[in-house]
Amino acid sequence: AIGYDPESGQTLAIRNKAHATAGGLDKESLKRYFTTDRIDAGKTPTPMNVVDSFYDAMQNFEKIASTLPPEFFVTPEGERVFYNAEVMDP
């Protein structure tokens, strides 16, 4: 899922429950999740073409989201709104 924080101007991603609990990960944190965090956990890092695809998608979403009204991304009660998304890179 992908969302945007109008206050910080950052795109936020959720890939699992821990990310949701944290309120989403910015693009740098998501990059670490796919790479160094996996290595630290004794897992194989995600291939860089996949990491780059997510990073680019978040950058592109951020550019567009910054032009939209905040109510697309935050409810009147102050809760963040996330959208289901598919990241594809030819």
GICORSUL-V588362 format. One record per pair of residues at least 24 apart in sequence whose ideal C-beta (glycine too) atoms are under 10 Angstrom apart, sorted by the first residue. I is the first residue (numbers start at 0). J is the second residue. If there is no record, write none. Layout:
<<I;J> <I;J>>
//
This chain:
<<0;79> <0;80> <0;81> <0;82> <0;83> <0;84> <1;53> <1;56> <1;57> <1;60> <1;61> <1;64> <1;72> <1;81> <1;82> <1;83> <1;84> <1;85> <1;86> <2;60> <2;64> <2;71> <2;72> <2;73> <2;79> <2;80> <2;81> <2;82> <2;84> <3;57> <3;60> <3;61> <3;63> <3;64> <3;65> <3;67> <3;69> <3;71> <3;72> <3;73> <3;79> <3;80> <3;81> <3;82> <4;61> <4;64> <4;69> <4;72> <4;73> <4;79> <5;64> <5;65> <5;67> <5;68> <5;69> <5;70> <5;71> <5;72> <5;73> <5;79> <6;69> <6;72> <6;73> <8;61> <8;64> <8;65> <9;57> <9;61> <9;64> <9;65> <10;56> <10;57> <10;58> <10;59> <10;60> <10;61> <10;62> <10;63> <10;64> <10;65> <10;72> <11;57> <11;60> <11;61> <11;64> <11;72> <11;79> <11;81> <12;53> <12;56> <12;57> <12;60> <12;81> <12;84> <12;86> <13;79> <13;81> <13;83> <14;53> <18;81> <19;79> <19;81> <22;78> <22;79> <22;81> <23;79> <23;81> <24;57> <25;57> <25;61> <26;53> <26;54> <26;55> <26;56> <26;57> <26;58> <26;60> <26;61> <27;54> <27;57> <29;53> <29;54> <29;57> <30;54> <30;57> <48;88> <49;86> <49;88> <51;88> <52;86> <52;87> <52;88> <52;89> <53;86> <53;88> <54;86> <55;86> <55;88> <56;84> <56;85> <56;86> <56;87> <56;88> <57;84> <57;86> <60;84> <60;86>>
//
